[in-house]
Amino acid sequence: MVNVDTVYQTVLAIANKEQRGYITPQEFNLFANQAQMEIFEQYFYDENQFSKIPGNSTEHSDMLDLLKEKISIFKRSLNVPISSSTGQATLPIGIYRLGNVYNSAYGNYKLEQIDESELQNMENSIVAPTAQNPVFVTSGGASNTYSNIITVYPIGPIAVVKVTYVRRPATVNWGYSVVDEHALHDITASQNFELHASEETSLVMKILSLAGIAIKDTTLYQVGEATEVKKIQQEKQ
């Protein structure tokens, strides 16, 4: 976890050093959440890329292992009840990526995920879903980035499934109160970054880049981008 006040004060110090003006708490919170999500989403792209190349056997140096460690912070699992009449279950809000769905009644048997067209084909064939070989489809998600409803087939036999997933990071907030026209940090109203502690520098630099874009200041943007490019190059070596 990365302390939101530490990042904010560092961003302000660098921006002031470059004489680029004051970044308000409201602006910082917007940039902070965008930066956090950009870094978070990059994990999954990088995980896919690094899985295609040989790893590093040196302890604490393999990039794929490091990425899995960063993602593990957000991994969750829970048992979800299935409606006996509809076969549906509503998943928690905030799921970023659905992992696996298991039927614990049959020794944690993994359910196959299929789409609606595959389901229609299966139901009209001799390989229709059974209690021993169930499947599921996803739907819904009008207010979420990921489908928040699963339907298990066949409907009826399965009462509970175990679901694994990766949740989204909590919304970052540098909380504050105004005293003598100055914003003072309020820890009770704040939410820290939930990313791995090693991401502190990346967060600072990405927020500076976003601030530079917002105020159309190429110098401030370049301050952030230069460090970010250097970090990417080091990771690829």
Sequence and secondary structure as in RCSB ss.txt:
>XXXX:A:sequence
MVNVDTVYQTVLAIANKEQRGYITPQEFNLFANQAQMEIFEQYFYDENQFSKIPGNSTEHSDMLDLLKEKISIFK
RSLNVPISSSTGQATLPIGIYRLGNVYNSAYGNYKLEQIDESELQNMENSIVAPTAQNPVFVTSGGASNTYSNII
TVYPIGPIAVVKVTYVRRPATVNWGYSVVDEHALHDITASQNFELHASEETSLVMKILSLAGIAIKDTTLYQVGE
ATEVKKIQQEKQ
>XXXX:A:secstr
 B HHHHHHHHHHHHHHTT     HHHHHHHHHHHHHHHHHHHHHHHHHHTTS    STTT HHHHHHHHHHTTE
EEEEEE  TTT EEE  TTEEEEEEEEEGGGSSEE EE  HHHHHHHHTSTT   SSS EEEEE  TTSSS  EE
EEESSSS  EEEEEEEE     B  EEEETTEEEE GGG B B S GGGHHHHHHHHHHHHHHHTT HHHHHHHH
HHHHHHHHHHH 
